[in-house]
């Protein structure tokens, strides 16, 4: 929900303007926006803040230069002074924000038992931290989101219109639903999203909040493999952002739609949707999103067997892909590169990269990914006629899968593979089918291993 400097402010950001928690530069941006007269923003701001909205700036003062700067500073001081009367906990809220920004989590907050979890700044800090760690610590993400829901439910109603409070509660419940989805607690996630939409319907119907909730809910529906519903939700996201003139965010929705189109077995169509999404997004706004878009494009090309095109795309987008330094992301990209090289019979390059990827995933504690990479390497050797080496590695990898206690279908496929290698009936085709099934099972837990 955090808006960029060149965006129309969100409802939450407008409320942050009122509680004095914005940075000085962002405060100035919003001041200019409000002075121009924005009906949408005025509708979000509560009537009881009318005195605050009438900033201590006359039209004659709206000039660039030192006088304008001093006028803005006076406005900011007045709003922050009024904020202290409304919230009464500015120091404690600031401490909570600093604890979270320094890498702390719920434990850090619990250890500081004297800190009251209340106020708008605390709500924002909890949700921003929860979103930041979504890939690293799903359990902590959910704890922070639960705390945010409690803060939203206990906000002092005096500074806000009821509709604005409903917006904040919708935001908190929507982020909790997403956190529960990330942690695979899908039934509770469904309940949280239901509550989020109930609050949304009682709120201001802020279009940015609407798009955010539908976006998060689409991810939940995709996880449940309810792709038709996910596509419908993403259509709402796309159309809302288009109406708001947010081409980048509309492009982001298309990229997610491409992923679910691929998951539903229509990868050629996913390629076309992903390309449309890539044309809309702006790298300078979100380099990580650009990386994901290019990575998914390569994944779709590989899945379609278009390996030469994938290699050209890899070279063409090299600069976009080098912006990411996270080791896991780099390993996944290298893995794709190895698959492309193997398909083009660039054996030496593929073997070197697969060995690197296998070791890297092991070091990162990603045993399942490391085991699939090992099978990719065994398959590479099988294709070169190096059956003895392939057999030893495949049998070793079977034991890894057993130790990982993979689900029954995956284990069954590995048992078939082990028996085939022991009886010297293993073929390249069988190994390809097992590897493809294991990849598919990561996308669809209900997948079944069927030999051709």
C-alpha positions as CSV (number, residue, x, y, z in Angstrom):
1,X,0.0,0.0,0.0
2,X,3.0,2.3,0.1
3,X,2.8,4.9,-2.7
4,X,5.7,6.2,-4.7
5,X,6.4,9.9,-5.0
6,X,4.9,10.1,-8.5
7,X,1.6,8.3,-7.5
8,X,-1.7,9.5,-6.3
9,X,-1.6,9.0,-2.5
10,X,-3.4,6.0,-1.0
11,X,-5.9,6.3,1.9
12,X,-3.3,4.9,4.3
13,X,-0.7,7.4,3.2
14,X,-3.2,10.3,3.6
15,X,-3.8,9.1,7.2
16,X,0.0,9.0,7.7
17,X,0.0,12.6,6.5
18,X,-2.4,13.4,9.3
19,X,-0.5,11.6,12.0
20,X,2.7,13.3,11.0
21,X,4.6,10.1,10.3
22,X,5.6,10.9,6.7
23,X,9.1,11.9,5.7
24,X,9.7,15.5,5.1
25,X,10.1,15.1,1.3
26,X,6.9,13.0,1.0
27,X,5.0,15.5,3.2
28,X,5.9,18.2,0.8
29,X,4.7,16.2,-2.2
30,X,1.3,15.6,-0.5
31,X,1.0,19.2,0.6
32,X,1.3,20.3,-3.0
33,X,-1.2,17.7,-4.1
34,X,-3.8,18.8,-1.5
35,X,-3.3,22.5,-2.2
36,X,-4.2,21.8,-5.8
37,X,-7.6,20.5,-4.6
38,X,-8.2,16.8,-4.9
39,X,-11.8,15.7,-4.3
40,X,-10.8,12.0,-3.9
41,X,-8.3,12.9,-1.1
42,X,-10.7,15.3,0.6
43,X,-13.3,12.5,0.7
44,X,-10.8,10.1,2.4
45,X,-9.8,12.7,5.1
46,X,-12.1,12.8,8.1
47,X,-14.2,15.9,8.7
48,X,-12.7,16.2,12.2
49,X,-9.4,16.9,10.5
50,X,-10.8,19.8,8.6
51,X,-8.7,22.3,10.5
52,X,-5.6,20.2,9.8
53,X,-6.4,20.0,6.1
54,X,-6.5,23.7,5.9
55,X,-2.8,24.0,6.0
56,X,-1.2,27.2,7.3
57,X,-0.5,28.3,3.7
58,X,-2.2,31.0,1.8
59,X,-2.3,30.8,-2.0
60,X,0.2,33.7,-2.1
61,X,2.6,31.6,-0.1
62,X,2.7,28.7,-2.6
63,X,5.9,29.8,-4.2
64,X,9.3,28.1,-4.6
65,X,12.1,29.3,-2.4
66,X,13.0,29.8,1.2
67,X,9.6,31.3,2.2
68,X,7.8,28.3,0.8
69,X,10.1,25.9,2.6
70,X,9.5,27.7,5.9
71,X,5.7,27.6,5.3
72,X,5.9,23.9,4.7
73,X,7.9,23.4,7.8
74,X,5.3,25.3,9.8
75,X,2.6,23.1,8.4
76,X,4.5,19.9,9.2
77,X,5.1,21.0,12.8
78,X,1.5,21.9,13.3
79,X,0.3,18.6,12.0
80,X,2.8,16.6,14.1
81,X,1.9,18.7,17.2
82,X,-1.8,17.8,16.6
83,X,-0.8,14.2,16.0
84,X,0.6,13.9,19.5
85,X,-2.7,15.0,21.0
86,X,-4.6,12.5,18.9
87,X,-2.3,9.4,19.3
88,X,-0.6,10.2,22.6
89,X,2.1,7.5,21.9
90,X,4.5,9.0,19.3
91,X,7.6,8.0,21.2
92,X,6.5,4.4,21.7
93,X,5.4,4.0,18.1
94,X,8.7,5.3,16.9
95,X,10.5,2.7,19.1
96,X,8.4,-0.1,17.6
97,X,9.2,1.1,14.1
98,X,12.9,1.2,14.9
99,X,12.9,-2.3,16.4
100,X,11.3,-3.7,13.3
101,X,13.5,-1.8,10.9
102,X,16.6,-3.1,12.7
103,X,15.6,-6.6,11.8
104,X,13.6,-7.4,15.0
105,X,10.3,-9.2,15.0
106,X,7.6,-10.2,17.4
107,X,10.2,-11.5,19.8
108,X,11.8,-8.1,20.0
109,X,8.4,-6.5,20.6
110,X,7.5,-9.0,23.3
111,X,10.8,-8.5,25.0
112,X,9.9,-4.8,25.2
113,X,6.8,-5.4,27.3
114,X,6.5,-1.7,28.0
115,X,5.7,-1.0,24.3
116,X,2.0,-0.7,23.6
117,X,1.2,-2.0,20.2
118,X,-1.2,0.7,19.1
119,X,-1.5,3.6,16.7
120,X,-1.3,4.0,12.9
121,X,2.5,4.2,12.8
122,X,2.7,0.8,14.5
123,X,0.1,-0.7,12.1
124,X,2.1,0.5,9.1
125,X,5.4,-0.7,10.6
126,X,4.1,-4.2,11.4
127,X,2.6,-4.7,7.9
128,X,5.6,-3.2,6.1
129,X,8.0,-5.5,8.0
130,X,5.7,-8.5,7.4
131,X,5.7,-7.9,3.7
132,X,9.5,-7.4,3.7
133,X,10.2,-10.9,5.2
134,X,7.6,-12.8,3.1
135,X,10.3,-14.9,1.3
136,X,12.5,-15.4,4.4
137,X,10.2,-16.2,7.4
138,X,6.6,-17.0,6.6
139,X,5.9,-17.8,10.3
140,X,7.1,-14.5,11.5
141,X,5.3,-12.8,8.7
142,X,2.0,-14.3,10.0
143,X,2.8,-13.2,13.6
144,X,3.4,-9.6,12.5
145,X,0.3,-9.6,10.4
146,X,-1.8,-10.9,13.3
147,X,-0.4,-8.2,15.6
148,X,-1.3,-5.7,12.9
149,X,-4.9,-6.9,12.8
150,X,-5.2,-6.4,16.6
151,X,-3.7,-2.9,16.3
152,X,-6.2,-2.0,13.5
153,X,-9.1,-3.3,15.6
154,X,-8.0,-1.2,18.6
155,X,-7.2,2.1,16.8
156,X,-8.6,5.2,18.5
157,X,-11.6,6.0,16.5
158,X,-11.6,9.7,17.3
159,X,-9.2,10.9,14.6
160,X,-10.9,8.9,11.8
161,X,-14.1,8.6,9.9
162,X,-15.7,5.1,10.3
163,X,-15.1,4.5,6.6
164,X,-11.3,5.2,7.0
165,X,-11.1,2.8,10.0
166,X,-12.8,0.1,7.9
167,X,-10.2,0.7,5.2
168,X,-7.3,0.2,7.7
169,X,-8.9,-3.0,9.0
170,X,-9.5,-4.3,5.5
171,X,-5.8,-3.7,4.7
172,X,-4.6,-5.5,7.9
173,X,-6.9,-8.5,7.3
174,X,-5.9,-8.7,3.7
175,X,-2.3,-8.8,4.5
176,X,-2.9,-11.4,7.2
177,X,-4.8,-13.5,4.6
178,X,-1.7,-13.3,2.4
179,X,0.6,-14.2,5.2
180,X,-1.5,-17.2,6.1
181,X,-1.4,-18.3,2.4
182,X,2.4,-18.0,2.3
183,X,2.4,-20.3,5.4
184,X,0.1,-22.8,3.7
185,X,-2.7,-22.2,6.3
186,X,-5.3,-21.9,3.5
187,X,-8.5,-22.4,5.5
188,X,-7.6,-19.5,7.9
189,X,-6.4,-17.5,4.9
190,X,-9.8,-17.8,3.3
191,X,-11.5,-16.6,6.5
192,X,-9.2,-13.6,6.7
193,X,-9.9,-12.6,3.1
194,X,-13.6,-12.8,3.8
195,X,-13.3,-10.4,6.7
196,X,-11.0,-8.1,4.7
197,X,-13.6,-7.8,1.9
198,X,-16.4,-7.2,4.5
199,X,-14.4,-4.3,5.9
200,X,-13.7,-3.0,2.4
201,X,-17.4,-2.9,1.6
202,X,-17.9,-0.8,4.7
203,X,-15.1,1.6,3.8
204,X,-14.3,4.3,1.3
205,X,-13.9,1.8,-1.6
206,X,-10.5,3.2,-2.2
207,X,-9.4,1.9,-5.6
208,X,-5.8,1.3,-4.6
209,X,-7.0,-0.7,-1.6
210,X,-9.4,-2.6,-3.8
211,X,-6.7,-3.5,-6.3
212,X,-4.4,-4.6,-3.4
213,X,-7.0,-6.9,-1.9
214,X,-8.0,-8.5,-5.2
215,X,-4.3,-8.9,-6.1
216,X,-3.6,-10.7,-2.8
217,X,-6.8,-12.8,-3.1
218,X,-5.8,-13.8,-6.6
219,X,-2.6,-15.3,-5.2
220,X,-4.7,-17.2,-2.7
221,X,-7.0,-18.5,-5.4
222,X,-4.0,-19.5,-7.5
223,X,-2.5,-21.4,-4.6
224,X,-5.8,-23.3,-4.3
225,X,-5.6,-23.9,-8.1
226,X,-8.9,-22.1,-8.6
227,X,-7.5,-20.5,-11.7
228,X,-10.7,-19.3,-13.3
229,X,-11.5,-17.3,-10.1
230,X,-7.9,-16.1,-9.9
231,X,-8.1,-14.8,-13.5
232,X,-11.3,-13.0,-12.7
233,X,-9.7,-11.4,-9.6
234,X,-6.7,-10.3,-11.7
235,X,-9.0,-8.8,-14.3
236,X,-10.4,-6.5,-11.6
237,X,-6.8,-5.6,-10.6
238,X,-5.8,-4.9,-14.1
239,X,-8.8,-2.8,-15.0
240,X,-8.6,-0.9,-11.7
241,X,-5.0,0.1,-12.3
242,X,-5.6,1.0,-15.9
243,X,-8.4,3.3,-14.8
244,X,-6.0,4.9,-12.3
245,X,-3.3,5.3,-15.0
246,X,-1.0,2.9,-13.2
247,X,0.5,1.0,-16.1
248,X,3.3,-0.5,-14.0
249,X,0.9,-2.0,-11.5
250,X,-1.4,-3.2,-14.2
251,X,1.6,-4.9,-15.8
252,X,2.4,-6.6,-12.5
253,X,-1.1,-8.1,-12.5
254,X,-0.5,-9.5,-16.0
255,X,2.7,-11.1,-14.9
256,X,0.9,-13.0,-12.2
257,X,-1.8,-14.0,-14.6
258,X,0.9,-15.4,-16.9
259,X,2.2,-17.6,-14.1
260,X,-1.3,-19.1,-13.4
261,X,-1.9,-19.6,-17.1
262,X,1.3,-21.6,-17.2
263,X,0.3,-23.6,-14.1
264,X,-3.0,-24.4,-15.8
265,X,-1.1,-26.0,-18.7
266,X,-1.4,-23.2,-21.3
267,X,2.2,-22.2,-21.5
268,X,2.2,-20.7,-25.0
269,X,-0.6,-18.4,-23.9
270,X,1.4,-17.6,-20.7
271,X,4.3,-16.4,-22.9
272,X,2.1,-13.9,-24.7
273,X,0.6,-12.6,-21.5
274,X,4.0,-12.3,-19.8
275,X,5.3,-10.3,-22.8
276,X,2.4,-7.9,-22.5
277,X,3.1,-7.5,-18.8
278,X,6.8,-6.9,-19.4
279,X,5.9,-4.1,-21.9
280,X,4.0,-2.3,-19.1
281,X,6.4,-2.5,-16.1
282,X,9.2,-0.1,-15.4
283,X,12.5,-1.5,-14.2
284,X,13.5,1.6,-12.3
285,X,10.3,1.3,-10.1
286,X,10.9,-2.4,-9.2
287,X,14.0,-4.2,-10.4
288,X,13.0,-7.4,-8.6
289,X,9.8,-7.5,-10.6
290,X,11.8,-7.1,-13.9
291,X,14.0,-10.0,-12.9
292,X,11.0,-12.2,-12.1
293,X,9.3,-11.3,-15.4
294,X,12.4,-12.2,-17.4
295,X,13.0,-15.3,-15.4
296,X,9.4,-16.5,-16.0
297,X,9.8,-15.7,-19.7
298,X,12.8,-18.1,-19.8
299,X,10.9,-20.7,-17.8
300,X,8.0,-20.6,-20.2
301,X,10.3,-20.9,-23.2
302,X,12.0,-23.9,-21.7
303,X,8.7,-25.5,-20.9
304,X,7.6,-25.1,-24.5
305,X,10.9,-26.6,-25.8
306,X,11.9,-23.3,-27.4
307,X,15.5,-23.6,-26.2
308,X,17.3,-21.6,-28.9
309,X,14.9,-18.7,-28.4
310,X,15.4,-19.1,-24.6
311,X,19.2,-18.8,-25.1
312,X,18.8,-15.6,-27.2
313,X,16.4,-14.2,-24.6
314,X,18.9,-15.0,-21.8
315,X,21.6,-13.1,-23.7
316,X,19.3,-10.2,-24.6
317,X,18.1,-9.7,-21.0
318,X,21.5,-10.3,-19.3
319,X,21.6,-6.8,-17.8
320,X,18.1,-7.2,-16.4
321,X,19.0,-10.4,-14.8
322,X,22.3,-9.2,-13.2
323,X,20.5,-6.7,-11.0
324,X,19.6,-9.5,-8.5
325,X,22.2,-10.5,-6.0
326,X,20.2,-12.9,-3.8
327,X,21.9,-16.3,-4.0
328,X,18.8,-18.4,-4.3
329,X,17.5,-16.2,-7.2
330,X,20.9,-16.5,-8.9
331,X,20.9,-20.3,-8.4
332,X,17.5,-20.6,-10.0
333,X,18.6,-18.6,-13.0
334,X,21.7,-20.6,-13.4
335,X,19.6,-23.8,-13.2
336,X,17.5,-22.5,-16.1
337,X,20.7,-21.7,-18.0
338,X,21.9,-25.3,-17.4
339,X,18.6,-26.7,-18.7
340,X,19.0,-24.6,-21.9
341,X,22.6,-25.7,-22.4
342,X,21.7,-29.4,-21.9
343,X,18.8,-29.2,-24.4
344,X,21.2,-27.7,-26.9
345,X,23.8,-30.4,-26.2
346,X,26.3,-28.0,-24.7
347,X,27.4,-30.8,-22.4
348,X,30.4,-29.2,-20.7
349,X,28.7,-26.0,-19.9
350,X,25.5,-27.7,-18.6
351,X,27.5,-30.1,-16.4
352,X,29.5,-27.3,-14.8
353,X,26.5,-25.2,-14.1
354,X,24.4,-28.1,-12.7
355,X,27.2,-29.1,-10.4
356,X,27.4,-25.5,-9.1
357,X,23.6,-25.4,-8.7
358,X,23.4,-28.7,-6.8
359,X,26.1,-27.6,-4.4
360,X,24.5,-24.2,-4.0
361,X,21.1,-25.5,-3.1
362,X,22.6,-27.9,-0.6
363,X,24.5,-25.0,1.1
364,X,21.2,-23.1,1.2
365,X,19.4,-26.0,2.9
366,X,17.1,-26.5,-0.1
367,X,17.3,-30.3,-0.2
368,X,14.4,-30.9,-2.6
369,X,15.8,-28.5,-5.2
370,X,19.3,-29.9,-4.8
371,X,17.9,-33.4,-5.4
372,X,16.1,-32.4,-8.6
373,X,19.3,-30.7,-9.8
374,X,21.1,-34.0,-9.1
375,X,18.6,-35.9,-11.3
376,X,19.1,-33.3,-14.0
377,X,22.8,-34.0,-13.9
378,X,22.2,-37.8,-14.0
379,X,19.9,-37.2,-17.0
380,X,22.7,-35.2,-18.7
381,X,25.1,-38.2,-18.2
382,X,22.5,-40.6,-19.5
383,X,22.1,-38.6,-22.7
384,X,25.9,-38.8,-23.2
385,X,25.9,-42.6,-22.6
386,X,27.6,-42.3,-19.2
387,X,25.2,-44.8,-17.6
388,X,27.4,-46.0,-14.7
389,X,27.8,-42.4,-13.4
390,X,24.2,-41.7,-13.9
391,X,23.1,-44.8,-12.1
392,X,25.3,-44.0,-9.0
393,X,24.1,-40.4,-8.8
394,X,20.4,-41.4,-9.3
395,X,20.5,-44.1,-6.6
396,X,22.2,-41.7,-4.3
397,X,19.5,-39.1,-5.0
398,X,16.7,-41.6,-4.3
399,X,18.0,-41.9,-0.8
400,X,18.0,-38.2,-0.4
401,X,14.3,-38.1,-1.4
402,X,13.6,-40.8,1.1
403,X,15.4,-38.9,3.8
404,X,13.4,-35.7,2.9
405,X,10.2,-37.7,3.5
406,X,8.6,-36.4,0.3
407,X,4.9,-37.1,-0.2
408,X,3.8,-40.5,-1.3
409,X,3.4,-39.9,-5.1
410,X,7.0,-38.4,-5.3
411,X,8.4,-41.3,-3.3
412,X,6.5,-43.8,-5.5
413,X,8.1,-42.3,-8.6
414,X,11.6,-42.5,-7.0
415,X,11.0,-46.2,-6.1
416,X,10.2,-46.9,-9.7
417,X,13.3,-45.1,-10.8
418,X,15.5,-47.0,-8.3
419,X,14.2,-50.4,-9.4
420,X,14.8,-49.5,-13.0
421,X,18.4,-48.6,-12.4
422,X,19.0,-51.7,-10.3
423,X,17.5,-54.0,-13.0
424,X,19.4,-52.0,-15.7
425,X,16.1,-51.1,-17.4
426,X,16.4,-47.3,-16.8
427,X,16.0,-45.2,-19.9
428,X,16.5,-41.5,-20.7
429,X,12.7,-41.3,-21.2
430,X,11.9,-42.7,-17.7
431,X,14.3,-40.3,-16.1
432,X,12.9,-37.4,-18.1
433,X,9.4,-38.4,-16.9
434,X,10.4,-38.6,-13.3
435,X,12.2,-35.2,-13.4
436,X,9.2,-33.6,-15.1
437,X,6.8,-35.1,-12.6
438,X,8.9,-33.8,-9.6
439,X,8.9,-30.3,-11.1
440,X,5.1,-30.5,-11.7
441,X,4.5,-31.7,-8.2
442,X,6.0,-28.5,-6.8
443,X,3.3,-26.6,-8.8
444,X,0.5,-29.0,-8.3
445,X,0.6,-31.2,-5.1
446,X,-2.2,-33.3,-6.5
447,X,-0.1,-34.3,-9.6
448,X,0.1,-38.1,-10.2
449,X,3.0,-39.9,-11.8
450,X,1.9,-41.7,-15.0
451,X,4.4,-43.5,-17.1
452,X,4.0,-43.3,-20.9
